[in-house]
Amino acid sequence: MKQQTWFTLHHWAGFHLSLLLSFILLTGTFATISTDIDWLTNSAVRAKQMISPQDDLDWPALLASAQSRYPNLQISSIERPKRPWHNVEVVVRNTENQRFRLYLDGITHEIKGQAAWFNWQQFFRQIHRTFMLPIKVGVTLVGIFALLLLFLLITALYAYRHWWKYFFSFERIKRVPKSVWGEKPRKLAAHKRRFWSELHKLVGLWSIWFMVVISVTGLWYLIEQWGGAANYPKIKSQLTSTVQQVQDIQKNSISLTSLSSALQQVTDKSPQFIINKVRFIAPEGLIEIEGQEQAWLVRDRANKQVFDAQSGRFIAGLQAESLNWHFRISEAADPLHFGSFYSWVISYVWFVFGLALTSLSLTGVYLYLLRLKQSGALRIEGTLHSVKRMWIESHWLKWPSIILLGICSSLVLQQIFCV
């Protein structure tokens, strides 16, 4: 195809689908740092003393502290601080089976406060991943936009000839001179378009690697929803047999001795194992210990050791190094998509490039508007007239986006006010 054809495809798709694309990119960007937004908005999350990812935690003492304060609640999990400056998070269920969060000091084990289950982290993750819709429907819609992002990248590279030569062409970005601000609107639009076009291209060039990572992992989520998921084997306790034992576990009578025994077995078996999360699976009578060992780019669940909740005896386990390629691809998707690997610094790198991608979507729309002004199609100045023109130019394609965002907003409000 001709260069102009690639450009037409690029700006047509980018403009008509920009509303939803910008929404997905922006919410995904803030999802990478959403735990720190919780830190800013909830004092209970803030730790007085920093805990590094390698520091040992006294997990039985944390469990005992939560049990003694809330003896009638069912404790679902205890998780290592997501950032060094965060407190330990404990997820509990009340008598109505509703989840909420407790925050404990990782050193003194003192309870610092609590928060609803639907916090900022859940908010950004759910609207980014599913638009608050059922998982299969929401992930499918977002996955289609991952395909769109890849399409926009390919069309941009074909439209921008010899793009590999311009990574350091900062001199091409020339600010609009003050002398032209009093010129006719069409001439001023031409100068503005030249500036924003070069900036758009440069930001796009430096974001190529990030677009590939985000679009490919987004497509993998789509594949998983439609039959390509790696299914982990279901682990059941063979040691907790009586009905009374299961009932005791459901009453939150997790044995501290059993937990201590399980933790000691993990440490003895793999001294380098970093425990990040302890889950209590009440119906099955299990303790699951998850964390990181030697493999890179895997979620904590890829290194899972399972124990009986009453006896503390080992039942089964997973080790990331022994997983096949299908499981490793599945495990790598989340860390790569959200930058949640190696260090918290990576998530802020993802945040910066996420803002860059969002700016590409927004500046692309602005360039389309400047193009209309330069051609004379938009003769009347003013923000209101610009919005009206953009509304007309988007034709019927705007309605699915507006309806979907309206549904998402109503579901968010329902989640907030019905808790």
ChimeraX attribute file (.defattr): number of C-alpha atoms within 10 A of each C-alpha:
attribute: neighborCount
match mode: 1-to-1
recipient: residues
	/A:1	7
	/A:2	8
	/A:3	14
	/A:4	12
	/A:5	12
	/A:6	19
	/A:7	17
	/A:8	14
	/A:9	16
	/A:10	22
	/A:11	19
	/A:12	16
	/A:13	15
	/A:14	23
	/A:15	22
	/A:16	19
	/A:17	20
	/A:18	22
	/A:19	17
	/A:20	19
	/A:21	22
	/A:22	19
	/A:23	18
	/A:24	21
	/A:25	23
	/A:26	21
	/A:27	21
	/A:28	26
	/A:29	26
	/A:30	25
	/A:31	26
	/A:32	25
	/A:33	21
	/A:34	20
	/A:35	19
	/A:36	20
	/A:37	14
	/A:38	18
	/A:39	18
	/A:40	12
	/A:41	12
	/A:42	14
	/A:43	15
	/A:44	22
	/A:45	26
	/A:46	24
	/A:47	22
	/A:48	12
	/A:49	14
	/A:50	17
	/A:51	22
	/A:52	13
	/A:53	17
	/A:54	11
	/A:55	13
	/A:56	14
	/A:57	17
	/A:58	14
	/A:59	21
	/A:60	16
	/A:61	17
	/A:62	22
	/A:63	21
	/A:64	16
	/A:65	17
	/A:66	23
	/A:67	17
	/A:68	9
	/A:69	11
	/A:70	13
	/A:71	14
	/A:72	14
	/A:73	19
	/A:74	24
	/A:75	28
	/A:76	18
	/A:77	19
	/A:78	25
	/A:79	19
	/A:80	25
	/A:81	25
	/A:82	18
	/A:83	19
	/A:84	17
	/A:85	17
	/A:86	26
	/A:87	31
	/A:88	28
	/A:89	25
	/A:90	24
	/A:91	20
	/A:92	20
	/A:93	16
	/A:94	13
	/A:95	10
	/A:96	7
	/A:97	10
	/A:98	11
	/A:99	18
	/A:100	16
	/A:101	21
	/A:102	22
	/A:103	27
	/A:104	28
	/A:105	24
	/A:106	26
	/A:107	18
	/A:108	12
	/A:109	20
	/A:110	15
	/A:111	20
	/A:112	16
	/A:113	15
	/A:114	18
	/A:115	17
	/A:116	14
	/A:117	18
	/A:118	17
	/A:119	18
	/A:120	20
	/A:121	18
	/A:122	14
	/A:123	19
	/A:124	23
	/A:125	19
	/A:126	22
	/A:127	23
	/A:128	22
	/A:129	22
	/A:130	20
	/A:131	27
	/A:132	23
	/A:133	17
	/A:134	9
	/A:135	14
	/A:136	13
	/A:137	14
	/A:138	18
	/A:139	25
	/A:140	21
	/A:141	16
	/A:142	23
	/A:143	24
	/A:144	15
	/A:145	20
	/A:146	26
	/A:147	16
	/A:148	18
	/A:149	23
	/A:150	21
	/A:151	16
	/A:152	20
	/A:153	20
	/A:154	14
	/A:155	19
	/A:156	22
	/A:157	20
	/A:158	18
	/A:159	20
	/A:160	15
	/A:161	11
	/A:162	9
	/A:163	14
	/A:164	10
	/A:165	8
	/A:166	14
	/A:167	13
	/A:168	11
	/A:169	10
	/A:170	11
	/A:171	7
	/A:172	14
	/A:173	16
	/A:174	14
	/A:175	11
	/A:176	17
	/A:177	10
	/A:178	8
	/A:179	8
	/A:180	13
	/A:181	14
	/A:182	9
	/A:183	11
	/A:184	10
	/A:185	18
	/A:186	19
	/A:187	16
	/A:188	19
	/A:189	24
	/A:190	16
	/A:191	19
	/A:192	21
	/A:193	21
	/A:194	18
	/A:195	17
	/A:196	20
	/A:197	17
	/A:198	17
	/A:199	18
	/A:200	21
	/A:201	19
	/A:202	19
	/A:203	16
	/A:204	21
	/A:205	20
	/A:206	14
	/A:207	17
	/A:208	16
	/A:209	11
	/A:210	19
	/A:211	21
	/A:212	15
	/A:213	16
	/A:214	22
	/A:215	22
	/A:216	20
	/A:217	23
	/A:218	25
	/A:219	22
	/A:220	19
	/A:221	22
	/A:222	23
	/A:223	15
	/A:224	16
	/A:225	16
	/A:226	11
	/A:227	8
	/A:228	13
	/A:229	16
	/A:230	15
	/A:231	10
	/A:232	9
	/A:233	7
	/A:234	5
	/A:235	13
	/A:236	16
	/A:237	18
	/A:238	10
	/A:239	17
	/A:240	18
	/A:241	11
	/A:242	8
	/A:243	8
	/A:244	10
	/A:245	15
	/A:246	18
	/A:247	14
	/A:248	14
	/A:249	22
	/A:250	19
	/A:251	16
	/A:252	17
	/A:253	19
	/A:254	25
	/A:255	18
	/A:256	17
	/A:257	14
	/A:258	19
	/A:259	26
	/A:260	15
	/A:261	17
	/A:262	24
	/A:263	22
	/A:264	13
	/A:265	17
	/A:266	20
	/A:267	14
	/A:268	11
	/A:269	10
	/A:270	11
	/A:271	11
	/A:272	13
	/A:273	17
	/A:274	22
	/A:275	25
	/A:276	20
	/A:277	21
	/A:278	24
	/A:279	18
	/A:280	25
	/A:281	18
	/A:282	21
	/A:283	11
	/A:284	18
	/A:285	25
	/A:286	26
	/A:287	29
	/A:288	22
	/A:289	26
	/A:290	25
	/A:291	20
	/A:292	22
	/A:293	19
	/A:294	13
	/A:295	14
	/A:296	15
	/A:297	22
	/A:298	26
	/A:299	21
	/A:300	18
	/A:301	18
	/A:302	25
	/A:303	24
	/A:304	20
	/A:305	22
	/A:306	25
	/A:307	28
	/A:308	27
	/A:309	30
	/A:310	22
	/A:311	17
	/A:312	22
	/A:313	18
	/A:314	19
	/A:315	17
	/A:316	14
	/A:317	15
	/A:318	16
	/A:319	15
	/A:320	22
	/A:321	14
	/A:322	12
	/A:323	14
	/A:324	10
	/A:325	10
	/A:326	12
	/A:327	17
	/A:328	20
	/A:329	17
	/A:330	21
	/A:331	21
	/A:332	16
	/A:333	22
	/A:334	18
	/A:335	18
	/A:336	20
	/A:337	19
	/A:338	23
	/A:339	21
	/A:340	21
	/A:341	17
	/A:342	12
	/A:343	11
	/A:344	15
	/A:345	12
	/A:346	17
	/A:347	23
	/A:348	18
	/A:349	12
	/A:350	23
	/A:351	21
	/A:352	15
	/A:353	20
	/A:354	25
	/A:355	18
	/A:356	21
	/A:357	25
	/A:358	22
	/A:359	18
	/A:360	21
	/A:361	24
	/A:362	18
	/A:363	16
	/A:364	20
	/A:365	21
	/A:366	18
	/A:367	21
	/A:368	17
	/A:369	21
	/A:370	25
	/A:371	18
	/A:372	18
	/A:373	22
	/A:374	21
	/A:375	13
	/A:376	13
	/A:377	13
	/A:378	19
	/A:379	14
	/A:380	13
	/A:381	10
	/A:382	9
	/A:383	9
	/A:384	10
	/A:385	13
	/A:386	18
	/A:387	12
	/A:388	10
	/A:389	16
	/A:390	19
	/A:391	12
	/A:392	11
	/A:393	14
	/A:394	15
	/A:395	10
	/A:396	11
	/A:397	11
	/A:398	17
	/A:399	11
	/A:400	12
	/A:401	18
	/A:402	13
	/A:403	11
	/A:404	13
	/A:405	18
	/A:406	13
	/A:407	14
	/A:408	18
	/A:409	15
	/A:410	12
	/A:411	15
	/A:412	18
	/A:413	10
	/A:414	11
	/A:415	13
	/A:416	13
	/A:417	7
	/A:418	7
	/A:419	9
